[in-house]
């Protein structure tokens, strides 16, 4: 899926999508909620809840064994074959520079009937204060575009879905190196490197 997205968006060869929690919230979700463009615009909009997690390839941005997409914030998390249930874990997301809280990460797991599966979803949302931080300078504006879309777009979340399997795949999480990392590591193995 990433190859087809990369070709249609003219992304550079070797493009990898391994964002941090902060990057997902600040550079993607916050921009989406503020109606600002994202470059590159690679995360698709997807109404998650009609789809089972194994249906995501081809519909969401896939990188490795993880799928990313924007979806509407909702309490209804029922698919055609199961449902997503909160694991009761909500983590605040802080910026690395100012340590300001910029988002919330909620963990959910997928159930088929009464059986819990290995599918996990991390749902990233903006804190309630971010969605209402338009303050009075923007609210008096009666332009139908900004006042009608602002509350709508503040209800967006970014979802990261993956399947937890054996310990070998857990060890692989986030350990993939980019091509440049591999080149730099191979250079470290050389005793002496002469550059032109």
ABEGO torsion letter per residue (X at the ends): XAAAAAAAAGBBBGBBBBBBAAAAAAAAAAAAAAGBBBOBBABBBBBAAABBAAAABGABBBBEABBBBBBBBBABABBAABBBBBAGBBBBBBBAAAGBBABBBBBBBBBBEABBBABBBBBBBBBAAAAAAAEAAAAABABAAAAAAAAAAAABBBBBBBBBBBAAAAAABGABBBAAAAAAAAAAABABBBBX
